[in-house]
Amino acid sequence: MSEIPAILGGTPIFSQKLNIVRPVLPDFSELSDSIRNILDSGMVTKGQYLTQFEAALAEHLGVRHAVAVSSCTSGLMLTHQALGLTGEVVVPSFTFMATVSSLIWCGLAPVFADVDRDTTNLDPASAEAAITPRTSAILAVHNFGNPADVSRLQFVADCHDIPLIFDAAHGFGALYQSSPLGRQGKANIFSMSPTKLLITGEGGMVATDDDDLAYMIRVGREYGNSGNYDSLIAGLNARLSEFHAILGLASLERLEEAARARNTTSAIYQEGMGKLPGIGFQAVRPGDRCSYKDFSITIDQGLFGLSRDALAGALHAENIDTRNYYDPPVHRHIAYQKYYHGTPLPNTDWLAENSLSFPIWSNMEDSTAWHICEAMERIYAHRQAIADRENPHPENA
């Protein structure tokens, strides 16, 4: 294989596009009997498989309640509503847009706080600095599946007597101090969409030990109908179907295998790319395990010799798909700029400009990860030629 990067005319590392995500799904034969039961019974929602799935997840997470909902976003919305939040909620901007949109749909004002550059999670000191008399909660994120600094965030929340909520969209497969995420804070709200380790197709899960909160979310996902057609709250149709539940049950059986496989891929990436100047990796605290829903690096252009965008372009030529998570950060989104009042978010801005996420999935072959590292090495070896191609010198134009 040519040592010349594809962007300079060499042969691409991969002959076909390598997508950033590839859902790992069970064989139809594993689901066929359950699907037949659903079709024969006519019970396509609120049936036995949803009950089994919720019970299995509650046991896995070690919580009293695991309430299945139609999406992580609807789970966040119902949680905010059930807790009676008002006014402002402290939230990171370096996150997926749904973290913030769930607040807006509940009439809440996001107050953006900075993240820690190493972990990419909400910085407790920045979160505390953002609290005002109108603050009713902190909404933190386990970003890319890396557990947040739970103990320090909980200390801040307790000092101000406000609930701590976690957007745990990336959280299945992650461990906080050797135990699954779920029991931390007032609630953890998970996603089960196709990019995650535990897949139901679409769907979410609210994990909590709070009996009242769980009851209100169960009512809320049924339009707010507590059983007598008298709306207890203004709810949603946020149910998870039986079909989604049986897919989730099969996926749950593979969850630990998926998490270990992604950590193996992460270790290969860190070994292979860690030799290159200017490449940084997300820091995971001792005792925690990242799910690596995404594997993201940072690129210091001054040390690596190429910008994040130039590197992404060179990788694209090698047929390697990447993503710029999260650029722009949410506080710069058109819909949410009006909520941002100019508080500096230097780590958020730096990460948005310099982060790049690589392909990772739950059954990626080791050789695929090593080939991606090989692509990085040869791009770095020809960094000056690539940089000149991207920004030709005026005298050579």
FIDRENLUM-626409 format. One record per residue: z negated, x, y of N, C-alpha, C, O in turn. Coordinates in steps of 0.05 Angstrom, whole numbers, plus 5000, padded with zeros to 4 digits. Example, Ala and Ser with C-alpha at 12.3 -4.5 7.8 and 13.67 -1.06 7.14 Angstrom:
484452644886484452464910484452644934483152854934
485852574955485752734979484352585001483952685023
***
This chain:
500050174976500050005000500050185025498650385026
501650105044501850255069499150285083497550095083
498650515094496250565110496550465139494550465154
498950385146499450285173498649995174499449835157
497049915194496349625197498749455200500849535211
498649215190500849025191501748975220504148935225
499948975238500648915266502449135278503749095298
502349375265504049595273506549635255507949835257
506949435237509349455220508749505191510649515175
506249545184505549595156505549335139505949115150
505149365113504949135095502149015097500149145096
502048745101499448615103497748655078498848675055
495148675081493248705059493548475040493548515015
493848235051494147995034496947875038497847855061
498147795016500847695018500947405028503047325039
498747265026498546995036496046965053494147125051
495946765071493746725088491146685073491046525054
489046835080486446815069484746645087483846735108
484346395080482846205097479946295101478746415083
478846215123476046295129474046145111471846245106
474845915101473045755083474745645060477045575064
473445615037474745505014472545344998471045474984
472345085001470244934988470244964958472444964945
467945004946467645014917466744744907464544654914
468444614892467944344883467844324853469044484839
466344124842466244094813468843994801470443874815
469244044776471443924762471143624759468943524757
473343484760473243184758471743094734470342884734
472043234712470743154687467643134689466342974675
466543294708463643284712462743024727460442944725
464642904741463942674757465042414746464242194755
466842424727468342184718466541964708466941734715
464442024692462741814682461241674704460941434704
460241824723458841704746460641544763459841324772
463041634767464941484783465641224769465941014782
465941234743466540994727464240794729464640554732
461740904729459440724732459440584759458840344761
460140734779460240614806462340394807461740174817
464740444797466840254798466240004780466839784788
465040054757464339824739462239654751462239414748
460239774764458039624775458639494802457439294809
460639604816461239504843459339594864459539514887
457339764856455339864875456340124887455740334876
457740114909458940354920457240474942457840694952
455140334950453240454970450440344964450140124952
448440494972445640414968444940364939443640174932
445940534921445440504893443840724880442340864894
444040744854442340924838442841224845440941384844
445341294851445941574855444841674882444041904884
444841504902443641584927440641624923439541824933
439341444908436441474902435941734888434041884894
437541794867437242044852437642294870436142484868
439642274887440342504904438142554924437342794927
437042354936434942394956432442504942431042674953
431842404918429442504904429842794895427942954897
432242864886432743134878432643334902431543554899
433643244925433543424948430643444959429843664967
429143234958426343244967424843444950423143604960
425343434924423943624906424843914911423244094912
427443944915428544214920427444334945426644574946
427344174967426444274993423344284995422344415013
421944144977419044134979418043955001415944025013
419443735006418643555027418043275016418843214993
416643115031415942845023418442665024418742485007
420142715043422442535047425042695053425042875069
427142615038429842715044431542465047432142335027
432342415072433742165078436742235082437342375101
438442125065441242185067442542015089441941775091
444242135104445741995126448642075126449442245110
450241955143453141985142454042255152456142345145
452342395169453042655179450542785191448542645196
450643045195448443185208448143075236445843045246
450343015250450242915277448742645278447042605296
449442465260448042205260445042245253443342105263
444542435236441742495229440142595253437842525257
441442765269440142865294439642635313437542605324
441742465317441442245335439142055327437541975344
439041995301436941815292434241935294432241805300
434042205290431542345293430542335321428242275326
432242395340431542385369430542105376428542075390
432041905367431241635373428641555361426941435374
428241625336425841555321423341685333421241565333
423741925344421442055357420941965385418942045398
422641795395422241685422422641895444421241875464
424442085440424742295460425942175486427541995486
425042295508426042215534426442465551425442685544
427842445573428042665592429642895581432042865574
428443135580429843375573429143485545426943435535
430943625533430543765508431644045510433944085518
429944245504430844525505432544575480431744505458
434844705484436744745463438345005468438745075491
439145145447440945375452443745285459444545065452
445245465473448045415478449845545458452145455454
448845755445450345885424450045735398448445815381
451545515396451245335373453745155372455445165390
454045005351456244815349455744585368453444515373
457844465378457644265399456044025391454843895408
455943955365454443715356451443735361450143535364
450443985362447544015368446943885395444843745398
448643925414448243815441449243535444447943375458
451443465431452543195434450542985423450442755433
448943065403446942875393444942795414443842575414
444342985431442442935453443642735474442342555482
446142785481447442625501447642335492447142155508
448342295467448542025456445841875457445841625456
443742025458441041895459440041895488437641835492
441741945507440941935535439042155544437642135563
439142385530437442615536439042825551441442845548
437642985566438943205581438343465568436043545565
440443615559439943875547439244075569440444085590
437244245563436544475580437144725563435744775543
439044875572439945105555438145345558437545435580
437445455535435845705534437445915519439245845505
436646165523438146385511437346435482435246335473
438946575468438446655441437746955439438247105458
436647025417436247315411438847435402440247315385
439647655413442247765407442547855378444647845367
440347945366440448045339440547825318442147835300
438747625321438747405301440647185307441447035290
441547165332443246955344441846685345443146485351
439246675341437746425342436146405368435846595383
435246165374433846095398431546295402429846325384
431446415426429246605433426846445442427046295461
424546475429422146315436421346355465420446165478
421446605476420746645503422546505523421646385542
425146505517427046365534426646065532426845915552
426045965508425445685504423045595520423145385533
420945755520418545685535419145685565418145505579
420645875574421345885602422945645612422945575635
424345515593425945285600424445025600425544815609
421945025591420344775590419444695617418544855633
419744435623418844315648417144065641416843995618
415943945661414343695656416043475643414843285632
418743495645420443285633421243345605422743195592
420443575594421343655567419843495546417443475546
421343385527420143225506420443345479419243245459
422043565476422343695449423843955452425044015473
423644125432425244355428427044305404426144225383
429644345408431644315386432744595380434444685395
431844715359432744985351434844965329435244755318
436145195323438245195303437845435285437145655293
438345395259438445605239441345705239442945625221
442145875257444945935262446146095240445146305231
448446005230449946125208448246115182448946255163
446045965182444245965159442046165160440646205140
441646295183439546485186437046345197437146235219
434846335182432546185191431546275219431346515224
431046075235430046135262427246245261425946255240
426246335284423546455286421546225287420546155308
421146105264419645845262416845875274416045705290
415346075266412546095274412246115304410445985316
413846285317413646315346414646065361413445985381
416745935351417645685363415645465360415245305378
414345455337412245255332409845295351408745105361
409245545355407045615373407645515402405945395415
410145555411410945465437410845155438409845045457
411845025418411844735417409044625417408444435432
407244745402404544655400403044695427401544515436
403644915440402344965466403044755487401444695505
405444645484406344445503406244155492407143965505
405144135468404843875455407443715453407543475460
409543845444412143715440413143785412412343985401
414743605401415743655373417843875373419343915392
417944015350420044215345421844105323420944035301
424444085329426443975311428444205305428944365322
429444205281431344405273434044285265434144115248
436144365279438844315270439344515247439844755251
439144415223439444585199442144535185442344535161
444144485202446844435191447744645171449044585151
446944895176447745125159445545195139445745405126
443545025136441045115124440845105093439245245082
442544945080442244945051442945215039445045325045
441145315023441445585011439845795025439546015014
438845735049437245925064434345905055433445695046
432846125058430046125052428446225076429146425089
426246085082424446175103421846265089420446105077
421246525091418946645078418946555048416846475037
421246595036421646555007421746264997421946224973
421646075016421845795008424145655023424845745045
425345455011427545325024426845205051424545115055
428645215070428245075095427944785090429044675071
426344655107425944365104423244265115423144055128
421144415110418444325118417744415146415544345156
419344575158418644695184419044495206420944335205
417344505226417544325249417144035241416043975220
418043855259417843565253419943485233419443305217
422343605234424443535216426643745216426943885236
427943775194430343945191432643755184432443595166
434843775199437143595194439543765185440443945199
440443715160442443875146445143745147445443495151
447243905145449943815141450843865112449844045099
452643685102453743725075456743685076457943585057
457943775098460843765101462143985085460744155075
464843995083466144175064465844475070466344635053
464944545094464544835100461844935091461245175094
460144765081457344835074457044925045458944905029
454745015038454145095010453744854992454544854969
452444645003452044404988453844195000453644135024
455744094984457943924995457843644983457643604959
457843445001458243174993460943055003461542824999
462543225015464943135028464543105058465443265074
463042905065461842875092458942775087458442645067
457142835105454442745101452442925113452943155120
449942825115447742975126445142895112445142705097
443043035118440442985106438243055125438243265137
436342865129434042915146431642965127430942795111
430443205129428143285113425643285131425643405152
423543145122421143135137418743055120419042935099
416443135129413943045116412642815131410442725123
413842725152412842515169413742245158416042175159
411842085147412441825135413741635155415641495149
412541625179413641435199416441515208418141345211
416841765212419541855220421541795198423741695205
420941845173422741785151423341485150425641405146
421341315154421841025153423740945176425540785171
423341045200424940965222427841065218429740925227
428241295206430941385201432341215180434741155182
430841135159431940955139432740695152434840575145
431140585169431840345183434240395202436040225203
434140615216436240675235438940705223440940635235
439140815198441740855185442840585176445140575168
441240375176442140105168442339925193441539695193
443540035214443939885239441339815254441439675274
439139915244436539845256435339595242433239495251
436539505221435639265206433539345186434039495167
431139245190428939315172428839145147427039175131
430738965144430938795120430938505126431438345107
430538425150430438135157432538065178432337845190
434438235182436638195202435538175230436938075248
433238275234432138295261431938595268430438745256
433638685287433838965293431239085303430238995324
430039265288427639395297428239605319426739635338
430539735316431539925336434639885338435739755321
435840005358438740005360439840225341440040455349
440540145317441240345297444240395295445740315312
444940525273447740595267448440515239446640455222
451040515233451840515205452040805197454140925201
449940915186449841205180449041245151447641435144
450041065133449441095105451141305091453341365100
450141405069451641585052452441425027450741305014
455041425020455941264998455141384971454341614969
455441224950454941314923456741544914455941724900
459341524923461241734916460342004928460442214915
459442004953458442244965455942344950455642594947
454242164942451742244928452242384902450942584895
454242284886454742414860455942694864455442874849
457642724885458642984891456443174900456343404892
454543064915452243224924450443304901449443534900
450043134881448343204858449643434842448143614834
452243424839453543644825453443904841453144124830
453743874868453644114885450844234886450544484887
448844074885446044174885445544354862444044544864
446744294839446344464815447444744819446544934806
449344774837450645034842449545174867450445384874
447645044880446745144907445645434905446445604921
443845484887442645754885444745964878444746174890
446545894860448746074853450446134878451346364882
451045924894452645954918451246134938452546314950
448646094942447246264962447146554953447546734970
446746604928446646884918449347014920449547244927
451446854914454146964916454847044944456047254949
454146874963454746934991453147175001454147325018
450747204992449147444999450347694987450247904999
451547674964452947904952455447974969455848214975
456947774977459247824994458347945021459648135031
456147845032455147955057454448245054454948415071
453148315031452348595026454848775025454849005034
457048675012459448835011460548875039461349095047
460748665055461648685082460048885098461149055113
457448865095455749045111456049335102455849525119
456349375076456849655067459549755076459749985086
461549595073464249685080464749705110465949905119
463849515125464349515154462149675169462649765192
459849715157457749855170458250145176456850275192
460350255163461150535168462650565195462950785205
463450335206465150345230463550325255461750155257
464050495275462550485300462950215315465150105315
460850115327461049875343460949615329461149405342
460549615303460449365288457449295283455949465272
456649065291453848975288453648725270455648575267
451348695257450948475238448548305246446748405259
448548055239446347875245443847975231443848035207
441647985246439148085234437647855221437347635232
436847895196435247705181432447825177432148045167
430447665184427647775183426747815154427647665136
425048005149423848045122422547785112421147655126
423047725087421947485075423847245077423347045064
425947265094427847045097430347115083430947345077
431946905077434646935066436546765081436146525085
438646885091440746745105442646605084443146725063
443546365089445346235071448246355074449846325056
448746485097451346575103453446355100455546395088
452746135112454845925116457246055130459445995123
456646225149458746395161457746675161455346735162
459646865158458947145161460247235188462647245190
458447315207459447375233458547655241456247735236
460347805253459748075263459948075293460947885305
458948285306459448335334461048585337460748775321
462648595358464348825363463748935390464148805410
462749185391462349325417464949475422465549675410
466549365441469149485447469049775454470749935447
467049855469466750125477466550325454467450555456
465250235433464850405409467050375389467950565376
467950125385469950075364472750135373474450215357
473250115399475850185410477749945413479949985424
476949715404478549475407476649245415474349235408
477749055430476248815436476148625412477648665393
474348435414474148235392476848095388477748065366
478248015410480747875407482948045396484647955381
482948305404484948485393484548525363486448545348
482048545355481348575326482248325311483448345290
481648095323482447845309485447825306486447735285
486947915326489847915324490848105302492748035288
489648335300490348525279489748425251491248465233
487448285249486748165223488547935216489247895193
489347785236491247565231493847675219495047545202
494747905229497148025218496848105189498748125174
494348155181493748225153493347975136492647995113
493847735148493447475135490547415130489847275111
488847515148485947465146485147275168485347345192
484247035161483446835180480646895191478846975176
480246865217477646905230477146685250478946525256
474646665260473946475280472146605301470546785296
472546515326470846605349468546405353468646245371
466546415336464146245339462246385358461546615353
461146255379461946005391463046065418461446105437
465646075421466946145446468845925453470945895440
468345775475466145815494463545705484463445525467
461245815494458645695487458445415500459945355518
456645255489456644965496456144925526457244735537
454545095539454045045567456545075585456545005608
458645195573461145215588463245005579465445005590
462544835560464444615552464744425575462944375591
467144315577467744125599465743895600464843815621
465043795576463343555575460443615582458943435589
459643875581456743935584456144125608453844195612
458244205622457744385645455844275666454344415678
455944015669454243885689451243905683449543875701
450543965658447743995650446744285654444344335651
448644465659447844745662447444805692449144755708
445044915698444344955726444145255734442745325753
445545425719445845695727443745895717443946125724
441845805700439945995689441446205672443046125654
441046465677442646665662442146645632439846615623
444246665617444146665588445746905578447846875565
444747145583446347385578446947435549449247515542
445047375531445647425502447647215492449347285476
447346975501449246765493452046835502453946825486
452346925527455046995537456147235522458547245516
454447435517455447675503456347615475458447705466
454747455461455447385433458047215432459747265415
458247035451460746865452463247035456465346975445
462947245471465247425477465747635456468047735454
463747685439464047925421463547865392463548045376
463147615385462747535357465347455343467047345355
465447525317467747445301466847385273465347535261
467647145263466847065236469047105216471447055222
468347195192470247275171470247075148468346915146
472347085132472346905109469946955091469247175085
468846735082466746745062466546475048466646265061
466346475022465846235007464346294982463746524976
463546084968461446114947462446234921460746284903
465046274918465946414894468046624901469946674886
467646744924469546964932469247204914467047294907
471447304905471447544887470647784904471447814927
469147964892468348214906470748364916470648474938
472848364901475248514909476448414935477548564951
476248154939477248034964475748144988476848215008
473048144985471348245007471948545012472048625035
472348704991472948984994475649025008475949205024
477548855001480248885014480048815044481448935060
478248625051477848565080476648805094477448875116
474748935080473649185092475749395095475749545114
477549415075479749605077481449555101482349735115
482049295106483549225130482149315155483449415174
479549275156478049365179478249665183478549755206
478049815162478150105163480850205174480950375191
483050085165485650185174486250085202487750225217
485149855210485449765238483949965256484950045277
481550035248479950225264481350495265481350625287
482550585243483850845243486250855262486951075272
487450625268489750615286489050455311490750335323
486550465319485550305341487050375367487650195383
487650625372488950695397491750585399492550485420
493250605377495950495377495950195380497650085394
493950065368493749775371492949705399494049515411
491149855411490249805438492649845457493049685476
494250055453496550105470498549875467499949805486
498849775443500649545439499749305454501349155466
497049255454495949025467496049055498496548865512
495649305507495549365536497149615542496049825545
499849585542501449825546500949955574500549815594
501050225574500550365599502950315618505250305609
502350275643504550205662506850405661509150335664
506150675657508350875657510150855633512350955633
509050715612510750675588512050405586513550345567
511450235606512449965605515549955609516749745609
***
